[in-house]
Amino acid sequence: MEQTKTIKNKILSHGSTAFEPTLLVYRHALGFIVEVIEKEYSLLGGLLTKELTPAVEKFIHRTKNNPTPKYNFTSNFYKFPSYLRRSAISKGFGIVKSYRSNLQNWEDEKSKAHAEGKVFKKKPPVLRVEHDAFPVLYKGNMFNRLSTDQAEIKIHKNNDWVWEIITFNDKNLKNRGIMDWKENNPTLVKIGKKCFINFSYTKEIKLKKTKIIDQIIVSVDLGLTNSAVCSAMYSDGTVIGRKFINQPIEKDRMNTLVGKLKKAQRNSGFIEAPNYWKKINGLQNHIKVNTASEIIKFAETYDADVIVFEYLGKMHIPKGIFGAKKLRHKLHHWCKLGVQSKVEEMAHYRGMRLRRVNPKYTSSLAFDGSGEVKRNTKKDLATFQNGKVYHADLSASYNIGARYFIREILKPFSEKKRLAIQAKVPELLARTRLTLASLISLHQALRTNGAKPA
């Protein structure tokens, strides 16, 4: 599968104002093209990607063979680079196509509501002409690299398009292991008062295809007290490694900020409080990235083939939770989603696969098969029915890994073989109650029957 990564490099030689004219002209041109595509969509909507660009250019670009285009783009945007124009056409068509799709969905919802006799108050989508888009600098036409940290780019300056030499910070390029990745066209990006040149890289990566019997997995429980608890496991249920990941300082700071935010909102009514949210989002992002990085490091230590998570699904807020506690619950769920997404991206770069299992009862059932557990007030320890006290999230991580192996081991078996195995291991019938003990029992049954996992 093809993987893409983008590396951001700050431009050191110029301030943000040097590229303002370039961004403004590109965005105005994009808005112009969006309006043209919308007006002519009946003629352009069914075209292929290769056919679209020349068709739109016939409407807007004046040439010797096309002296009187329908829309006067050439006069409004003097000397506008051809590759930048084609980039804007591609971007504009995507904007219009998305709008048309949303409009069709809105009309379908409206028709369905009227057919059922319901009142439909949802407003229709609106086509936005103005977008904070950033130009792609095509190599040769808009971008020429001079050295590892220098390049010349074409920008709009003094009402003309001229070449400008820039110097950028290349430390990210040196530290990200991209020597064998293909470099694509860069993008000029402005964030706040800083400008960056972003390079995207692509590489064809083959994911591991290890047989299930030979696989090493890392099962991850994104818990309540710890950001993540990981277990490295063989297919027979042998646990060969454990890791606890947490960021107590960042979490304490974030909880304090959430409390202050809610206090300010109680005293002053609803306020957006951008400074509070900026700090909260920064801490949230640090927790997400650090957790994902530690999971990947742990997986690399054991040369894992697969990383297994619980399927999270939609967020469900318990009744009676409101205020700061409700916001913390939301932040916790959003962080879990972010961690899974980041781990999936990083795992694929390394050829590892990512799988998800049913989360029901993974935490409430003891890994040794003794039944439901009783958790202490801090929710970090669990007391089994046989009296054993164990870490609740670690027990859950064992169950997550076991559920993955059981599913993959039974998948290739015929229905007859599966029923014969389930007759010897009855707990396999209730898939939401599978534990590590179930996996061990399954292997014992397979050895008895002389069957082997695929």
N, C-alpha and C positions, 0 to 999 in steps of 0.2 A: 504494500500500500504506500501511496505517496504522502509524505509528511512535509509540513511547512512550518518554519519558525521565522519570526520577525525580530530583528535586533535593532534597538533604538540607540542612536548616536547623536549626542548633543553637538550643535554647530558652535564652535568657539570663536570664529573670526568675525562674525556678524551678530548684531543685535536683532531682536524680533522685528523692528520697524523696517529693516532692509528687505524683508520678504512680504510685507503687508500688501504692496501693490500687486505682486504676483498672485497672492491668494485671492484678493478682491476681484481681479480681472478673470481669473479662472472660475470663481463662483458665479460671477455675473454671466459668463459664457455658458456655464452649466444651466443656470436658470433659463436663459434664452433657448437653449436646446431642449430642455424639458417641456417648455411651452409649445415648441414646434412639434415635438413627437406626440404630445397629447392632441394637438389639433389634427395631425395627419395619421393618427393611430389606426384608422380604418385601412390605410394603405400599408402601414409599417408593421402592424401587430403580428401578421402571419409569416414574416420573413425570418430566414435563418440568420445566425450571428454574422456570417461572412457577407450576407447580402444587405444587412442593415446599414452598415457604415456608409457604403457608397450611395445607398438610397437617400439617407438623411443629408449627405453632402450635396446631392443634387438640389435639395430644397434650400440649402443655406450658403453654399460655398461658390463664389464667383471664380470661374476659370475661363480660359480661351474657348473651350468647348461648351461651357455653361455660363454665358455672359449675363443672363438675367435670371438669377435664382428667385424663387418665390419669396424668400425671407432674406433680409439684408444683413447677414451675419458678418460678411467680410468688411463692410464699411464701419460697423460698430466695433469690431475687434481687429484693428489694423495689425498686420504681420503676426497674427496669432499662430503659433507653431502647429504644424499639421498633426503631429503625433499627440499633442495635447488636445487638439480638437477631437481627434478620434477617441481619446480616452474619455473626454466629456460626453461624447455620443453614447459610448458603452455604459457609462455611469447613469446618464439621463434615461436611457431606455430601461435600465433596471428599476429606477425610481417610478417611472410611469407604469411599468408592468406590475410592480408591487401595489401601486395605488389601484389599478384596474382590478387586480385580484381581490383586494380588500373591499372594493365597491361591489363586486359580484357577490362576495360572501354576505355583505350587508343587505343586498337586495333579496338574497335567498332567505335570510333570517326574517326579513320583513314580510315576505310572502308566506312563510311558514306561520308566523304569528297571526297574520290576518286570516289565514285558512283555519286556524284554531280559535278564532274569535278573541284573541288577546290584544291588548293595547301595546303598540310598539313605539317606544320613546327614544330608542337609541339613535344618535345623530349619525349621518352618513360620513364616511371618511373624506378628507379634504386633501387635494393635491398640493403639496408644498413645493414652491418654486425655489425658495432660498434654502440652501443646505451648507453646513459647515464642512464641506468636502475638501480634500487635500489632493494636489496634483501628483500624478505619477510621472517621474522623470525618465523618459525612455532613453536607453543608452544610445549614444551616437547623435541623437537629435536634441536631447535635453540634458544629457549627463555624460561626462567623460572623466574617468578616474585618472588622477595624476600620480598618486602614491597611496600607501595604506591609510593615511589620514588626510589626504587632500584630493579635491576633485573640482572640476569646473561645471557649473550648472547654468542653464539659460533662465534668466529671470526678467521680469518687467521692471525697467528702470528708466526714468526720464522719458516716459511715453514711448519706449522702444524695447525690443527684446534683445538682450545682450548677454554675453558669457561673463560669468563672475566666478572667480576662484574662491573656494571656501575651505576652511580647515575644521575638521570635526574630531571629537574624542573617539578613538578607535579601541579603547581598552575592552569594550564588550565584544568586539570582533575577535580579539586575541584569546579571550577566556571562555568562549562558548563552543569550541570544538567543531568548527564548520569547514575545515580544510577540504573535506570530500563532499560538501554540499554545493549545489548549483545556485549561484547568485542571480537573482532576478532584478528587474528594474526597481530602483529605490523610490521612496515617496518623501516629499517635503511636508513636514508636519509641524504645526505650532500648537503648543500646550501652555496656556497661561502667557507668560512673558518670555518663554524659551522656545527656540526652534530646533528641530531635530531632522536628521536624514535617516529614514528607516529602511534597512535592507531586509528583504525577504529571501529566504533560502528554501530550496526544496530538495528532497532526496527520496528515492524509492527504498523503502525499508521492508524486509521480509520478517513477519512475525513468527515466533517460534511455533513449531508443530510437534512438540514432544508428545509421545503416547501418554495416556492418562496414568498408566501404571508407573511411569518413570518421572512424572511431573513433580516439581517442588512448587508449592504455592505460598503466597503470603496472604493470610486472611486478616482483614482490618475491621475493627469495631470502632466507629466514631462515637465515643461514649459521652456521658454527662460530665464526669469529673475530669477525665483526660481528653485531650483533643483526639487522640487515636491510641488504640492498643493493637499491636501487630503480633501475629504468630506465624512462624515458618513451619510448614508441615509436609510430610510425605503422604502418598496416597493411602497408606495403611493406617493413618491416624497418628503416626509418630511425630511429636512436636520437637523440632530441632532448634528453635530459637524464639525469643520473646522480646518485645520492645514496647516501652511506654513513652508516649510523646505528649508533652504538655508545655504550655507557655503561661505559667501562673502570673508573672508580672504584667504581661500584656492584658490578660483577662481581667485582672484586678483593676487596671487603669480603665479598661473599657466599661466595666460595671460601674465605676465611679462616674465616668462621663455620661453614661445612660441615666444614672440617678440625677445628675445635675441638669441634664436636658429635660427630663420629665418635670423636675421642680420648676425650671424656668417656664415651661409650658403651662403648668398649673397656676403660676403667679401672674402670667401675662397673657393667658389664652393661647391659642394655637400660633406658634411661630416656627419658621423654617430652621432657624439656628444653623446657618451653614458652617460656622466655625466648629461647633460641636460635631456635626456630621463629618466634616473633613477629618477630624482626629479619630472618630469612631471607625470610619471607613479605612483609614490608614492602619489602625491596629488590627482590624478585621482582615485586611489583605496580608499583613505580616503573619498572622496566625495561619491563614490558609496556605500561603506559599511555604512557610517553614514546616508545617505539618506534611505537606505533599513531598517536600524535599527529603525529609527524614524517612518517610515511607519508602521512597525510591532507593535511598541509600541502604536501608535494611534489606530490600528486595535484591539489590545488587550484591550484597554481602553473601547471600545464599544462592545467587544465580537463579532466581525464581523465574518460572515460566509464565505464571498467571498471578494477578493480584485480584483478590475477591472482596467485594463490598456487599453491604445490604442494599436492596433496592429501596430508595427513600420515598418516592411518590410525592403526593401533595402534602403540604404542611397542614397539620391539624392542631389547633390551639385548644388546650383543655378549657372546660367551662370554669368560670370564676377567676380567670387570670386576666389582669388588665394593668394599665400603667407601665411602669418600668419593667415589671416581670414579664409582661406580654412582649415588649420590645426585645428583651433579652432572649426570649424564646424564639422570636423571629430571626434575630441575628445568629443564633445557634444553628437554626435550620439552614439559613442561607450559607453559613460557613461550611456546613457539611456538603452541600451541593457544590460549592466552590472547590473544596478539597478533592472530591471525586472527579470533577472535570479537569483539574490541574494534574492529578495523578494519571488520568487516562492519557492526557497529552504527553506527559513526560515518559510514561511507560512505553508508549508506541514508538518514541524516539529510540528506545533501547531494545525494541523487538519483543517486549512483553505484552501479553494480552490482559484485558480487564473483563471480569465477569461480575454479575450481581445475582444474589439469591434472595429468596423470600425472607423478610425480616421478622416475621411473626414468631414470637416466643423465643428468639435467640438469646435474649437476656434473662428471661424469666425461667428458663429451664437449665438445670445443672448439666454440665458437660458429661458427668459420669452416669447419666441416665436415672438418677435417683428421684427425679420429679421436679416440681416447681420450687423455687428458692424464695427466701425472705431477705429483702435487702435492708441494710441499716439506714439510719436517718440521713447520712451523707450520700447514700446510694452507691458508694464505692465498693463495699463488701457485701457478699451474699452468703447466707447460711443455708446449706443444703439440708434436706430432710434427714439425712444420716448424721447430721451434726457437724459436718465439715464446714469450715469457713474459708472462702476463697474470694479472689478479686472478681467482681461481677463482670467487668468489661473483658477481662482475660478469658473467663469462661465463655462469654458470648463469642469471642473471636474463634475459639475452638469449634463452636457449633456452626459458625459461618463457613469455615473451611470444610467441615464435615459434610454440610449440605451440598456444597459444590461437588465434592468427590462422589458422593452417593448419586447425585443426578447424572454426572458424566459416566460413571461406571455402569449404571443401569440402562443408559440411553441406547446402546447398540444391541442389547439383548432382545430376543423375541418375547412376545407376550407370554408364551408358555414357560420360558426360562425365568422370566421376571416373577410370574405367579409362584413358581416353585421356590424361589429365593424368599419371596415375601411370606410364604407359609412357614419358613424357618425363622424369619426375622419379622414378626408381625408389626413392629413399630414403623417399618418402612411404608406401611399403608397410609399413615397420617404424616404427610410430608411437612406439615407445619410444626411437628414435634420431634424432628430429627435432631440428634445430638452427636457428639464425638463417640459416645458409646454405641450409637447405631452404626456408625461407620466401622468400628472394630468388629461388631457382631456380623456385619455384612461380609467382611473379609473372612471371618471364620466360616460362614456359610458357603462362600465361594470355594474355599479350600476343601470343605466336606464334599461338595458337588463335583470338584475337579474342574470348575470353570475358572477362567482367567479374564480380568478386565482387558478391554481392547487397547 
